[in-house]
Amino acid sequence: MTEDKVIILHLVDGCEVVGRFLSENDRGIDIADAMLIRYGLNNLGNHAFYFNKYCPYDASPDAYFKKDVIVSIHREIFPFVVDHYFKAVDKMNNLNYNTIMGDVLEQNEEEEKVEELVEQFFQNLKPNKKLH
């Protein structure tokens, strides 16, 4: 297989991961630019598939999968799926960490602010000993 050969791994947890085949041994498979396949509806209500980075918290685009987590390996992928995959990889490679993680970090900051406000509210409910 060439390095640009795209394969899909169906995993025991039901996930499907697509990537460029790197290597295989008796213990597992290495793939490059691992992307998780998601299914949903597009804006017109038609069925569609989408690609997300397999592990968004890992800076490396490569992933190793042990054979005991792989249900099946699909090696003959339709060309339109391969084209869509490479477009998604290009898009992901053009994003930086702050773009990918910005929403997560912003949400964490908002949650911390809410926790502080809730704590202040309950502090204000405690009876003031100086008034008694």
N, CA, C and O atoms as a Tinker XYZ file with bonds, in Angstrom:
   528  protein
     1  N      0.833000   -1.190000    0.000000    73     2
     2  CA     0.000000    0.000000    0.000000    64     1     3
     3  C      0.872000    1.246000    0.000000    63     2     4     5
     4  O      1.941000    1.272000    0.609000    81     3
     5  N      0.408000    2.258000   -0.679000    73     3     6
     6  CA     1.142000    3.514000   -0.680000    64     5     7
     7  C      0.731000    4.351000    0.528000    63     6     8     9
     8  O     -0.288000    4.097000    1.168000    81     7
     9  N      1.545000    5.346000    0.816000    73     7    10
    10  CA     1.275000    6.200000    1.966000    64     9    11
    11  C     -0.009000    6.988000    1.788000    63    10    12    13
    12  O     -0.640000    7.360000    2.777000    81    11
    13  N     -0.415000    7.253000    0.539000    73    11    14
    14  CA    -1.628000    8.021000    0.289000    64    13    15
    15  C     -2.882000    7.160000    0.225000    63    14    16    17
    16  O     -3.963000    7.683000   -0.047000    81    15
    17  N     -2.773000    5.877000    0.464000    73    15    18
    18  CA    -3.935000    4.990000    0.444000    64    17    19
    19  C     -4.823000    5.306000    1.647000    63    18    20    21
    20  O     -4.389000    5.210000    2.795000    81    19
    21  N     -6.058000    5.681000    1.369000    73    19    22
    22  CA    -6.996000    6.030000    2.434000    64    21    23
    23  C     -7.768000    4.779000    2.837000    63    22    24    25
    24  O     -8.260000    4.034000    1.989000    81    23
    25  N     -7.864000    4.563000    4.156000    73    23    26
    26  CA    -8.613000    3.428000    4.693000    64    25    27
    27  C     -9.593000    3.928000    5.741000    63    26    28    29
    28  O     -9.441000    5.022000    6.286000    81    27
    29  N    -10.596000    3.113000    6.011000    73    27    30
    30  CA   -11.558000    3.399000    7.078000    64    29    31
    31  C    -11.518000    2.237000    8.056000    63    30    32    33
    32  O    -11.595000    1.072000    7.664000    81    31
    33  N    -11.397000    2.572000    9.339000    73    31    34
    34  CA   -11.424000    1.572000   10.401000    64    33    35
    35  C    -12.759000    1.677000   11.124000    63    34    36    37
    36  O    -13.147000    2.756000   11.573000    81    35
    37  N    -13.452000    0.562000   11.233000    73    35    38
    38  CA   -14.682000    0.498000   12.034000    64    37    39
    39  C    -14.264000   -0.080000   13.382000    63    38    40    41
    40  O    -13.752000   -1.197000   13.451000    81    39
    41  N    -14.486000    0.689000   14.460000    73    39    42
    42  CA   -14.007000    0.303000   15.789000    64    41    43
    43  C    -15.097000   -0.361000   16.620000    63    42    44    45
    44  O    -16.283000   -0.232000   16.317000    81    43
    45  N    -14.691000   -1.070000   17.669000    73    43    46
    46  CA   -15.642000   -1.800000   18.500000    64    45    47
    47  C    -16.651000   -0.884000   19.184000    63    46    48    49
    48  O    -17.753000   -1.328000   19.509000    81    47
    49  N    -16.307000    0.374000   19.409000    73    47    50
    50  CA   -17.244000    1.298000   20.056000    64    49    51
    51  C    -18.224000    1.927000   19.065000    63    50    52    53
    52  O    -19.019000    2.790000   19.437000    81    51
    53  N    -18.165000    1.488000   17.787000    73    51    54
    54  CA   -19.078000    1.991000   16.774000    64    53    55
    55  C    -18.531000    3.151000   15.965000    63    54    56    57
    56  O    -19.128000    3.538000   14.960000    81    55
    57  N    -17.412000    3.710000   16.380000    73    55    58
    58  CA   -16.811000    4.822000   15.640000    64    57    59
    59  C    -16.218000    4.326000   14.326000    63    58    60    61
    60  O    -15.811000    3.172000   14.195000    81    59
    61  N    -16.185000    5.237000   13.362000    73    59    62
    62  CA   -15.501000    4.975000   12.104000    64    61    63
    63  C    -14.451000    6.061000   11.938000    63    62    64    65
    64  O    -14.749000    7.252000   12.025000    81    63
    65  N    -13.220000    5.633000   11.698000    73    63    66
    66  CA   -12.094000    6.554000   11.574000    64    65    67
    67  C    -11.488000    6.376000   10.190000    63    66    68    69
    68  O    -11.225000    5.256000    9.750000    81    67
    69  N    -11.274000    7.492000    9.515000    73    67    70
    70  CA   -10.664000    7.462000    8.186000    64    69    71
    71  C     -9.281000    8.099000    8.275000    63    70    72    73
    72  O     -9.070000    9.039000    9.042000    81    71
    73  N     -8.355000    7.589000    7.498000    73    71    74
    74  CA    -7.009000    8.149000    7.503000    64    73    75
    75  C     -6.150000    7.540000    6.418000    63    74    76    77
    76  O     -6.544000    6.584000    5.750000    81    75
    77  N     -4.968000    8.112000    6.255000    73    75    78
    78  CA    -4.003000    7.591000    5.284000    64    77    79
    79  C     -3.221000    6.455000    5.936000    63    78    80    81
    80  O     -2.644000    6.632000    7.009000    81    79
    81  N     -3.203000    5.312000    5.303000    73    79    82
    82  CA    -2.489000    4.143000    5.810000    64    81    83
    83  C     -0.998000    4.447000    5.911000    63    82    84    85
    84  O     -0.384000    4.920000    4.955000    81    83
    85  N     -0.424000    4.169000    7.083000    73    83    86
    86  CA     1.024000    4.318000    7.273000    64    85    87
    87  C      1.711000    2.964000    7.382000    63    86    88    89
    88  O      2.650000    2.664000    6.645000    81    87
    89  N      1.220000    2.145000    8.326000    73    87    90
    90  CA     1.848000    0.831000    8.513000    64    89    91
    91  C      0.895000   -0.084000    9.264000    63    90    92    93
    92  O     -0.071000    0.357000    9.886000    81    91
    93  N      1.199000   -1.376000    9.183000    73    91    94
    94  CA     0.403000   -2.386000    9.871000    64    93    95
    95  C      1.335000   -3.484000   10.348000    63    94    96    97
    96  O      2.247000   -3.894000    9.630000    81    95
    97  N      1.101000   -3.959000   11.566000    73    95    98
    98  CA     1.836000   -5.108000   12.070000    64    97    99
    99  C      0.853000   -6.035000   12.767000    63    98   100   101
   100  O     -0.354000   -5.806000   12.702000    81    99
   101  N      1.337000   -7.070000   13.429000    73    99   102
   102  CA     0.435000   -8.033000   14.051000    64   101   103
   103  C     -0.309000   -7.462000   15.260000    63   102   104   105
   104  O     -1.247000   -8.088000   15.754000    81   103
   105  N      0.096000   -6.282000   15.743000    73   103   106
   106  CA    -0.556000   -5.663000   16.912000    64   105   107
   107  C     -1.545000   -4.560000   16.555000    63   106   108   109
   108  O     -2.475000   -4.298000   17.318000    81   107
   109  N     -1.356000   -3.895000   15.383000    73   107   110
   110  CA    -2.246000   -2.799000   15.061000    64   109   111
   111  C     -1.910000   -2.085000   13.773000    63   110   112   113
   112  O     -1.093000   -2.541000   12.973000    81   111
   113  N     -2.573000   -0.938000   13.596000    73   111   114
   114  CA    -2.447000   -0.148000   12.369000    64   113   115
   115  C     -2.178000    1.307000   12.722000    63   114   116   117
   116  O     -2.817000    1.871000   13.610000    81   115
   117  N     -1.226000    1.905000   12.017000    73   115   118
   118  CA    -0.948000    3.341000   12.111000    64   117   119
   119  C     -1.602000    4.030000   10.928000    63   118   120   121
   120  O     -1.480000    3.579000    9.789000    81   119
   121  N     -2.312000    5.148000   11.208000    73   119   122
   122  CA    -2.846000    5.953000   10.123000    64   121   123
   123  C     -2.481000    7.420000   10.357000    63   122   124   125
   124  O     -2.327000    7.867000   11.494000    81   123
   125  N     -2.348000    8.147000    9.264000    73   123   126
   126  CA    -2.033000    9.578000    9.324000    64   125   127
   127  C     -3.309000   10.383000    9.109000    63   126   128   129
   128  O     -4.248000    9.912000    8.466000    81   127
   129  N     -3.338000   11.591000    9.647000    73   127   130
   130  CA    -4.476000   12.503000    9.481000    64   129   131
   131  C     -5.792000   11.821000    9.826000    63   130   132   133
   132  O     -6.749000   11.854000    9.052000    81   131
   133  N     -5.823000   11.203000   11.001000    73   131   134
   134  CA    -7.010000   10.471000   11.443000    64   133   135
   135  C     -8.190000   11.416000   11.644000    63   134   136   137
   136  O     -8.089000   12.423000   12.344000    81   135
   137  N     -9.306000   11.068000   11.018000    73   135   138
   138  CA   -10.528000   11.859000   11.117000    64   137   139
   139  C    -11.691000   10.933000   11.481000    63   138   140   141
   140  O    -11.819000    9.832000   10.944000    81   139
   141  N    -12.520000   11.395000   12.391000    73   139   142
   142  CA   -13.715000   10.668000   12.810000    64   141   143
   143  C    -14.835000   10.976000   11.827000    63   142   144   145
   144  O    -15.030000   12.134000   11.457000    81   143
   145  N    -15.565000    9.968000   11.404000    73   143   146
   146  CA   -16.690000   10.171000   10.490000    64   145   147
   147  C    -17.951000   10.355000   11.327000    63   146   148   149
   148  O    -18.262000    9.534000   12.191000    81   147
   149  N    -18.670000   11.435000   11.063000    73   147   150
   150  CA   -19.947000   11.732000   11.728000    64   149   151
   151  C    -21.038000   11.763000   10.668000    63   150   152   153
   152  O    -20.793000   12.132000    9.519000    81   151
   153  N    -22.236000   11.375000   11.063000    73   151   154
   154  CA   -23.369000   11.375000   10.151000    64   153   155
   155  C    -24.431000   12.320000   10.691000    63   154   156   157
   156  O    -24.610000   12.448000   11.902000    81   155
   157  N    -25.128000   12.976000    9.783000    73   155   158
   158  CA   -26.183000   13.897000   10.195000    64   157   159
   159  C    -26.977000   14.357000    8.991000    63   158   160   161
   160  O    -26.969000   13.722000    7.936000    81   159
   161  N    -27.669000   15.484000    9.170000    73   159   162
   162  CA   -28.451000   16.072000    8.094000    64   161   163
   163  C    -27.820000   17.394000    7.694000    63   162   164   165
   164  O    -27.327000   18.134000    8.545000    81   163
   165  N    -27.834000   17.692000    6.402000    73   163   166
   166  CA   -27.320000   18.981000    5.949000    64   165   167
   167  C    -28.426000   20.028000    6.035000    63   166   168   169
   168  O    -29.512000   19.735000    6.537000    81   167
   169  N    -28.167000   21.246000    5.553000    73   167   170
   170  CA   -29.129000   22.341000    5.631000    64   169   171
   171  C    -30.420000   22.060000    4.864000    63   170   172   173
   172  O    -31.461000   22.646000    5.161000    81   171
   173  N    -30.354000   21.183000    3.897000    73   171   174
   174  CA   -31.540000   20.846000    3.107000    64   173   175
   175  C    -32.307000   19.661000    3.689000    63   174   176   177
   176  O    -33.339000   19.262000    3.148000    81   175
   177  N    -31.806000   19.099000    4.790000    73   175   178
   178  CA   -32.458000   17.954000    5.415000    64   177   179
   179  C    -32.048000   16.618000    4.821000    63   178   180   181
   180  O    -32.641000   15.587000    5.138000    81   179
   181  N    -31.037000   16.630000    3.959000    73   179   182
   182  CA   -30.543000   15.388000    3.365000    64   181   183
   183  C    -29.478000   14.761000    4.254000    63   182   184   185
   184  O    -28.778000   15.458000    4.989000    81   183
   185  N    -29.365000   13.455000    4.181000    73   183   186
   186  CA   -28.332000   12.754000    4.939000    64   185   187
   187  C    -26.953000   13.156000    4.423000    63   186   188   189
   188  O    -26.746000   13.301000    3.218000    81   187
   189  N    -26.023000   13.333000    5.342000    73   187   190
   190  CA   -24.672000   13.753000    4.974000    64   189   191
   191  C    -23.682000   13.158000    5.962000    63   190   192   193
   192  O    -24.058000   12.706000    7.043000    81   191
   193  N    -22.420000   13.165000    5.579000    73   191   194
   194  CA   -21.370000   12.754000    6.510000    64   193   195
   195  C    -20.369000   13.883000    6.641000    63   194   196   197
   196  O    -20.167000   14.669000    5.716000    81   195
   197  N    -19.744000   13.949000    7.808000    73   195   198
   198  CA   -18.807000   15.012000    8.137000    64   197   199
   199  C    -17.564000   14.381000    8.742000    63   198   200   201
   200  O    -17.618000   13.271000    9.271000    81   199
   201  N    -16.453000   15.084000    8.664000    73   199   202
   202  CA   -15.214000   14.623000    9.269000    64   201   203
   203  C    -14.797000   15.588000   10.375000    63   202   204   205
   204  O    -14.837000   16.806000   10.202000    81   203
   205  N    -14.399000   15.030000   11.503000    73   203   206
   206  CA   -13.821000   15.785000   12.608000    64   205   207
   207  C    -12.483000   15.157000   12.948000    63   206   208   209
   208  O    -12.296000   13.951000   12.782000    81   207
   209  N    -11.547000   15.976000   13.428000    73   207   210
   210  CA   -10.255000   15.434000   13.867000    64   209   211
   211  C    -10.516000   14.335000   14.887000    63   210   212   213
   212  O    -11.324000   14.516000   15.799000    81   211
   213  N     -9.846000   13.207000   14.743000    73   211   214
   214  CA   -10.108000   12.050000   15.626000    64   213   215
   215  C     -9.913000   12.400000   17.083000    63   214   216   217
   216  O    -10.771000   12.076000   17.903000    81   215
   217  N     -8.838000   13.039000   17.432000    73   215   218
   218  CA    -8.585000   13.413000   18.825000    64   217   219
   219  C     -8.202000   14.890000   18.846000    63   218   220   221
   220  O     -7.025000   15.219000   18.692000    81   219
   221  N     -9.176000   15.791000   19.033000    73   219   222
   222  CA    -8.897000   17.228000   18.903000    64   221   223
   223  C     -7.937000   17.781000   19.955000    63   222   224   225
   224  O     -7.428000   18.890000   19.794000    81   223
   225  N     -7.684000   17.044000   21.011000    73   223   226
   226  CA    -6.791000   17.523000   22.064000    64   225   227
   227  C     -5.349000   17.088000   21.849000    63   226   228   229
   228  O     -4.464000   17.464000   22.618000    81   227
   229  N     -5.111000   16.301000   20.809000    73   227   230
   230  CA    -3.774000   15.807000   20.503000    64   229   231
   231  C     -3.218000   16.581000   19.313000    63   230   232   233
   232  O     -3.877000   16.680000   18.278000    81   231
   233  N     -2.021000   17.126000   19.450000    73   231   234
   234  CA    -1.425000   17.917000   18.367000    64   233   235
   235  C     -1.043000   17.053000   17.169000    63   234   236   237
   236  O     -0.976000   17.552000   16.045000    81   235
   237  N     -0.795000   15.770000   17.393000    73   235   238
   238  CA    -0.397000   14.886000   16.295000    64   237   239
   239  C     -1.621000   14.469000   15.484000    63   238   240   241
   240  O     -2.651000   14.115000   16.058000    81   239
   241  N     -1.518000   14.507000   14.158000    73   239   242
   242  CA    -2.640000   14.061000   13.328000    64   241   243
   243  C     -2.664000   12.548000   13.126000    63   242   244   245
   244  O     -3.606000   12.018000   12.536000    81   243
   245  N     -1.636000   11.849000   13.611000    73   243   246
   246  CA    -1.531000   10.407000   13.407000    64   245   247
   247  C     -2.112000    9.647000   14.598000    63   246   248   249
   248  O     -2.159000   10.159000   15.717000    81   247
   249  N     -2.548000    8.424000   14.337000    73   247   250
   250  CA    -3.122000    7.602000   15.401000    64   249   251
   251  C     -2.764000    6.136000   15.178000    63   250   252   253
   252  O     -2.645000    5.669000   14.045000    81   251
   253  N     -2.597000    5.432000   16.285000    73   251   254
   254  CA    -2.314000    3.999000   16.249000    64   253   255
   255  C     -3.514000    3.282000   16.859000    63   254   256   257
   256  O     -3.992000    3.661000   17.928000    81   255
   257  N     -3.992000    2.258000   16.186000    73   255   258
   258  CA    -5.140000    1.493000   16.670000    64   257   259
   259  C     -4.727000    0.044000   16.852000    63   258   260   261
   260  O     -4.233000   -0.593000   15.923000    81   259
   261  N     -4.935000   -0.474000   18.065000    73   259   262
   262  CA    -4.653000   -1.887000   18.332000    64   261   263
   263  C     -5.674000   -2.737000   17.591000    63   262   264   265
   264  O     -6.828000   -2.341000   17.422000    81   263
   265  N     -5.241000   -3.889000   17.162000    73   263   266
   266  CA    -6.125000   -4.785000   16.399000    64   265   267
   267  C     -7.363000   -5.193000   17.195000    63   266   268   269
   268  O     -8.419000   -5.437000   16.611000    81   267
   269  N     -7.242000   -5.270000   18.528000    73   267   270
   270  CA    -8.392000   -5.719000   19.314000    64   269   271
   271  C     -9.501000   -4.671000   19.430000    63   270   272   273
   272  O    -10.565000   -4.974000   19.970000    81   271
   273  N     -9.284000   -3.453000   18.942000    73   271   274
   274  CA   -10.351000   -2.444000   18.928000    64   273   275
   275  C    -10.913000   -2.237000   17.525000    63   274   276   277
   276  O    -11.830000   -1.439000   17.335000    81   275
   277  N    -10.370000   -2.947000   16.546000    73   275   278
   278  CA   -10.805000   -2.803000   15.158000    64   277   279
   279  C    -11.746000   -3.945000   14.791000    63   278   280   281
   280  O    -11.382000   -5.117000   14.898000    81   279
   281  N    -12.961000   -3.598000   14.356000    73   279   282
   282  CA   -13.927000   -4.597000   13.901000    64   281   283
   283  C    -13.669000   -4.942000   12.444000    63   282   284   285
   284  O    -13.660000   -6.111000   12.061000    81   283
   285  N    -13.457000   -3.893000   11.626000    73   283   286
   286  CA   -13.206000   -4.136000   10.207000    64   285   287
   287  C    -12.354000   -3.015000    9.622000    63   286   288   289
   288  O    -12.314000   -1.898000   10.138000    81   287
   289  N    -11.678000   -3.350000    8.533000    73   287   290
   290  CA   -10.831000   -2.408000    7.811000    64   289   291
   291  C    -11.359000   -2.320000    6.383000    63   290   292   293
   292  O    -11.484000   -3.332000    5.694000    81   291
   293  N    -11.664000   -1.110000    5.949000    73   291   294
   294  CA   -12.175000   -0.886000    4.596000    64   293   295
   295  C    -11.084000   -0.214000    3.786000    63   294   296   297
   296  O    -10.644000    0.889000    4.110000    81   295
   297  N    -10.652000   -0.885000    2.730000    73   295   298
   298  CA    -9.499000   -0.419000    1.958000    64   297   299
   299  C     -9.863000    0.106000    0.568000    63   298   300   301
   300  O     -9.028000    0.744000   -0.073000    81   299
   301  N    -11.043000   -0.133000    0.098000    73   299   302
   302  CA   -11.473000    0.319000   -1.235000    64   301   303
   303  C    -12.570000    1.360000   -1.049000    63   302   304   305
   304  O    -13.757000    1.039000   -1.094000    81   303
   305  N    -12.167000    2.593000   -0.841000    73   303   306
   306  CA   -13.083000    3.681000   -0.505000    64   305   307
   307  C    -13.512000    4.394000   -1.789000    63   306   308   309
   308  O    -12.704000    4.598000   -2.695000    81   307
   309  N    -14.797000    4.773000   -1.856000    73   307   310
   310  CA   -15.293000    5.514000   -3.010000    64   309   311
   311  C    -14.488000    6.798000   -3.187000    63   310   312   313
   312  O    -14.163000    7.465000   -2.205000    81   311
   313  N    -14.161000    7.152000   -4.444000    73   311   314
   314  CA   -13.355000    8.351000   -4.701000    64   313   315
   315  C    -13.955000    9.643000   -4.131000    63   314   316   317
   316  O    -13.209000   10.503000   -3.663000    81   315
   317  N    -15.288000    9.798000   -4.160000    73   315   318
   318  CA   -15.870000   11.028000   -3.630000    64   317   319
   319  C    -15.663000   11.138000   -2.116000    63   318   320   321
   320  O    -15.549000   12.245000   -1.590000    81   319
   321  N    -15.614000   10.015000   -1.417000    73   319   322
   322  CA   -15.352000   10.032000    0.030000    64   321   323
   323  C    -13.898000   10.437000    0.271000    63   322   324   325
   324  O    -13.610000   11.228000    1.169000    81   323
   325  N    -12.987000    9.893000   -0.530000    73   323   326
   326  CA   -11.567000   10.235000   -0.414000    64   325   327
   327  C    -11.359000   11.729000   -0.683000    63   326   328   329
   328  O    -10.622000   12.394000    0.046000    81   327
   329  N    -12.002000   12.252000   -1.720000    73   327   330
   330  CA   -11.893000   13.689000   -2.033000    64   329   331
   331  C    -12.396000   14.545000   -0.875000    63   330   332   333
   332  O    -11.750000   15.518000   -0.484000    81   331
   333  N    -13.538000   14.181000   -0.339000    73   331   334
   334  CA   -14.123000   14.917000    0.792000    64   333   335
   335  C    -13.193000   14.849000    2.006000    63   334   336   337
   336  O    -13.014000   15.835000    2.721000    81   335
   337  N    -12.608000   13.678000    2.225000    73   335   338
   338  CA   -11.665000   13.499000    3.341000    64   337   339
   339  C    -10.465000   14.443000    3.191000    63   338   340   341
   340  O    -10.102000   15.135000    4.142000    81   339
   341  N     -9.848000   14.474000    2.000000    73   339   342
   342  CA    -8.677000   15.325000    1.809000    64   341   343
   343  C     -9.017000   16.811000    1.951000    63   342   344   345
   344  O     -8.195000   17.584000    2.443000    81   343
   345  N    -10.211000   17.218000    1.530000    73   343   346
   346  CA   -10.644000   18.606000    1.740000    64   345   347
   347  C    -10.767000   18.902000    3.228000    63   346   348   349
   348  O    -10.380000   19.981000    3.677000    81   347
   349  N    -11.301000   17.957000    3.999000    73   347   350
   350  CA   -11.438000   18.141000    5.447000    64   349   351
   351  C    -10.071000   18.208000    6.123000    63   350   352   353
   352  O     -9.874000   19.003000    7.041000    81   351
   353  N     -9.130000   17.385000    5.678000    73   351   354
   354  CA    -7.773000   17.410000    6.234000    64   353   355
   355  C     -7.115000   18.760000    5.944000    63   354   356   357
   356  O     -6.496000   19.351000    6.829000    81   355
   357  N     -7.247000   19.246000    4.714000    73   355   358
   358  CA    -6.678000   20.554000    4.365000    64   357   359
   359  C     -7.277000   21.657000    5.238000    63   358   360   361
   360  O     -6.564000   22.528000    5.734000    81   359
   361  N     -8.578000   21.606000    5.414000    73   359   362
   362  CA    -9.247000   22.612000    6.253000    64   361   363
   363  C     -8.737000   22.536000    7.688000    63   362   364   365
   364  O     -8.465000   23.566000    8.304000    81   363
   365  N     -8.607000   21.319000    8.226000    73   363   366
   366  CA    -8.133000   21.140000    9.605000    64   365   367
   367  C     -6.691000   21.622000    9.733000    63   366   368   369
   368  O     -6.337000   22.237000   10.739000    81   367
   369  N     -5.867000   21.357000    8.746000    73   367   370
   370  CA    -4.466000   21.778000    8.797000    64   369   371
   371  C     -4.313000   23.292000    8.746000    63   370   372   373
   372  O     -3.308000   23.829000    9.213000    81   371
   373  N     -5.307000   23.990000    8.179000    73   371   374
   374  CA    -5.246000   25.442000    8.100000    64   373   375
   375  C     -5.772000   26.138000    9.349000    63   374   376   377
   376  O     -5.613000   27.349000    9.500000    81   375
   377  N     -6.397000   25.379000   10.244000    73   375   378
   378  CA    -6.864000   25.951000   11.501000    64   377   379
   379  C     -5.727000   25.919000   12.515000    63   378   380   381
   380  O     -4.874000   25.034000   12.468000    81   379
   381  N     -5.716000   26.870000   13.416000    73   379   382
   382  CA    -4.720000   26.816000   14.479000    64   381   383
   383  C     -5.381000   26.363000   15.774000    63   382   384   385
   384  O     -6.605000   26.245000   15.842000    81   383
   385  N     -4.591000   26.115000   16.781000    73   383   386
   386  CA    -5.082000   25.601000   18.059000    64   385   387
   387  C     -6.145000   26.513000   18.662000    63   386   388   389
   388  O     -7.160000   26.030000   19.164000    81   387
   389  N     -5.925000   27.821000   18.618000    73   387   390
   390  CA    -6.886000   28.742000   19.218000    64   389   391
   391  C     -8.235000   28.692000   18.515000    63   390   392   393
   392  O     -9.275000   28.837000   19.158000    81   391
   393  N     -8.228000   28.490000   17.207000    73   391   394
   394  CA    -9.482000   28.382000   16.472000    64   393   395
   395  C    -10.226000   27.121000   16.877000    63   394   396   397
   396  O    -11.436000   27.150000   17.099000    81   395
   397  N     -9.503000   26.019000   16.970000    73   395   398
   398  CA   -10.123000   24.741000   17.312000    64   397   399
   399  C    -10.615000   24.732000   18.750000    63   398   400   401
   400  O    -11.735000   24.299000   19.023000    81   399
   401  N     -9.790000   25.205000   19.665000    73   399   402
   402  CA   -10.103000   25.109000   21.089000    64   401   403
   403  C    -10.721000   26.378000   21.669000    63   402   404   405
   404  O    -11.106000   26.387000   22.838000    81   403
   405  N    -10.825000   27.439000   20.888000    73   403   406
   406  CA   -11.328000   28.713000   21.402000    64   405   407
   407  C    -12.682000   28.615000   22.055000    63   406   408   409
   408  O    -12.888000   29.168000   23.135000    81   407
   409  N    -13.613000   27.922000   21.423000    73   407   410
   410  CA   -14.951000   27.797000   21.991000    64   409   411
   411  C    -14.925000   27.049000   23.314000    63   410   412   413
   412  O    -15.644000   27.412000   24.245000    81   411
   413  N    -14.099000   26.002000   23.408000    73   411   414
   414  CA   -14.005000   25.232000   24.646000    64   413   415
   415  C    -13.448000   26.104000   25.773000    63   414   416   417
   416  O    -13.983000   26.109000   26.881000    81   415
   417  N    -12.376000   26.839000   25.487000    73   415   418
   418  CA   -11.765000   27.689000   26.497000    64   417   419
   419  C    -12.714000   28.806000   26.915000    63   418   420   421
   420  O    -12.805000   29.132000   28.098000    81   419
   421  N    -13.417000   29.391000   25.955000    73   419   422
   422  CA   -14.364000   30.460000   26.257000    64   421   423
   423  C    -15.504000   29.928000   27.122000    63   422   424   425
   424  O    -15.943000   30.609000   28.050000    81   423
   425  N    -15.984000   28.731000   26.832000    73   423   426
   426  CA   -17.060000   28.137000   27.619000    64   425   427
   427  C    -16.595000   27.866000   29.040000    63   426   428   429
   428  O    -17.360000   28.072000   29.982000    81   427
   429  N    -15.356000   27.409000   29.221000    73   427   430
   430  CA   -14.832000   27.169000   30.565000    64   429   431
   431  C    -14.776000   28.460000   31.374000    63   430   432   433
   432  O    -15.100000   28.468000   32.561000    81   431
   433  N    -14.362000   29.560000   30.722000    73   431   434
   434  CA   -14.319000   30.854000   31.406000    64   433   435
   435  C    -15.715000   31.285000   31.836000    63   434   436   437
   436  O    -15.893000   31.794000   32.943000    81   435
   437  N    -16.707000   31.086000   30.972000    73   435   438
   438  CA   -18.089000   31.448000   31.299000    64   437   439
   439  C    -18.603000   30.614000   32.468000    63   438   440   441
   440  O    -19.279000   31.140000   33.352000    81   439
   441  N    -18.288000   29.315000   32.480000    73   439   442
   442  CA   -18.720000   28.445000   33.569000    64   441   443
   443  C    -18.101000   28.878000   34.886000    63   442   444   445
   444  O    -18.767000   28.839000   35.920000    81   443
   445  N    -16.824000   29.296000   34.869000    73   443   446
   446  CA   -16.174000   29.779000   36.088000    64   445   447
   447  C    -16.858000   31.040000   36.596000    63   446   448   449
   448  O    -17.043000   31.190000   37.804000    81   447
   449  N    -17.239000   31.951000   35.702000    73   447   450
   450  CA   -17.935000   33.171000   36.096000    64   449   451
   451  C    -19.280000   32.831000   36.731000    63   450   452   453
   452  O    -19.650000   33.420000   37.747000    81   451
   453  N    -20.013000   31.889000   36.142000    73   451   454
   454  CA   -21.306000   31.485000   36.685000    64   453   455
   455  C    -21.125000   30.874000   38.069000    63   454   456   457
   456  O    -21.901000   31.171000   38.978000    81   455
   457  N    -20.113000   30.025000   38.244000    73   455   458
   458  CA   -19.852000   29.420000   39.550000    64   457   459
   459  C    -19.562000   30.487000   40.601000    63   458   460   461
   460  O    -20.034000   30.392000   41.734000    81   459
   461  N    -18.786000   31.502000   40.227000    73   459   462
   462  CA   -18.487000   32.596000   41.154000    64   461   463
   463  C    -19.752000   33.346000   41.541000    63   462   464   465
   464  O    -19.941000   33.671000   42.713000    81   463
   465  N    -20.621000   33.627000   40.575000    73   463   466
   466  CA   -21.869000   34.336000   40.846000    64   465   467
   467  C    -22.785000   33.525000   41.756000    63   466   468   469
   468  O    -23.407000   34.073000   42.666000    81   467
   469  N    -22.866000   32.223000   41.513000    73   467   470
   470  CA   -23.698000   31.356000   42.353000    64   469   471
   471  C    -23.162000   31.332000   43.776000    63   470   472   473
   472  O    -23.930000   31.413000   44.735000    81   471
   473  N    -21.855000   31.223000   43.915000    73   471   474
   474  CA   -21.250000   31.218000   45.250000    64   473   475
   475  C    -21.505000   32.547000   45.967000    63   474   476   477
   476  O    -21.821000   32.557000   47.157000    81   475
   477  N    -21.371000   33.662000   45.255000    73   475   478
   478  CA   -21.654000   34.972000   45.852000    64   477   479
   479  C    -23.113000   35.066000   46.286000    63   478   480   481
   480  O    -23.412000   35.608000   47.350000    81   479
   481  N    -24.012000   34.543000   45.473000    73   479   482
   482  CA   -25.431000   34.569000   45.811000    64   481   483
   483  C    -25.687000   33.844000   47.121000    63   482   484   485
   484  O    -26.382000   34.364000   47.994000    81   483
   485  N    -25.125000   32.636000   47.267000    73   483   486
   486  CA   -25.349000   31.869000   48.493000    64   485   487
   487  C    -24.640000   32.496000   49.689000    63   486   488   489
   488  O    -25.115000   32.370000   50.818000    81   487
   489  N    -23.527000   33.160000   49.466000    73   487   490
   490  CA   -22.851000   33.885000   50.549000    64   489   491
   491  C    -23.748000   35.007000   51.056000    63   490   492   493
   492  O    -23.808000   35.262000   52.258000    81   491
   493  N    -24.440000   35.675000   50.147000    73   491   494
   494  CA   -25.336000   36.767000   50.523000    64   493   495
   495  C    -26.576000   36.277000   51.247000    63   494   496   497
   496  O    -27.211000   37.059000   51.955000    81   495
   497  N    -26.943000   35.013000   51.097000    73   495   498
   498  CA   -28.106000   34.460000   51.785000    64   497   499
   499  C    -27.816000   34.115000   53.239000    63   498   500   501
   500  O    -28.745000   33.998000   54.038000    81   499
   501  N    -26.567000   33.951000   53.592000    73   499   502
   502  CA   -26.200000   33.608000   54.966000    64   501   503
   503  C    -26.562000   34.778000   55.875000    63   502   504   505
   504  O    -26.367000   35.935000   55.503000    81   503
   505  N    -27.087000   34.485000   57.065000    73   503   506
   506  CA   -27.461000   35.571000   57.981000    64   505   507
   507  C    -26.234000   36.363000   58.416000    63   506   508   509
   508  O    -25.164000   35.800000   58.648000    81   507
   509  N    -26.406000   37.670000   58.522000    73   507   510
   510  CA   -25.347000   38.549000   58.934000    64   509   511
   511  C    -25.374000   38.632000   60.465000    63   510   512   513
   512  O    -26.332000   39.151000   61.037000    81   511
   513  N    -24.339000   38.129000   61.125000    73   511   514
   514  CA   -24.291000   38.079000   62.593000    64   513   515
   515  C    -24.229000   39.472000   63.205000    63   514   516   517
   516  O    -24.624000   39.660000   64.355000    81   515
   517  N    -23.740000   40.443000   62.454000    73   515   518
   518  CA   -23.613000   41.800000   62.989000    64   517   519
   519  C    -24.989000   42.440000   63.195000    63   518   520   521
   520  O    -25.133000   43.314000   64.051000    81   519
   521  N    -25.988000   42.028000   62.437000    73   519   522
   522  CA   -27.317000   42.631000   62.558000    64   521   523
   523  C    -28.068000   42.118000   63.764000    63   522   524   525
   524  O    -29.001000   42.790000   64.204000    81   523
   525  N    -27.733000   40.994000   64.321000    73   523   526
   526  CA   -28.468000   40.386000   65.439000    64   525   527
   527  C    -27.939000   40.803000   66.758000    63   526   528
   528  O    -28.453000   40.375000   67.792000    81   527
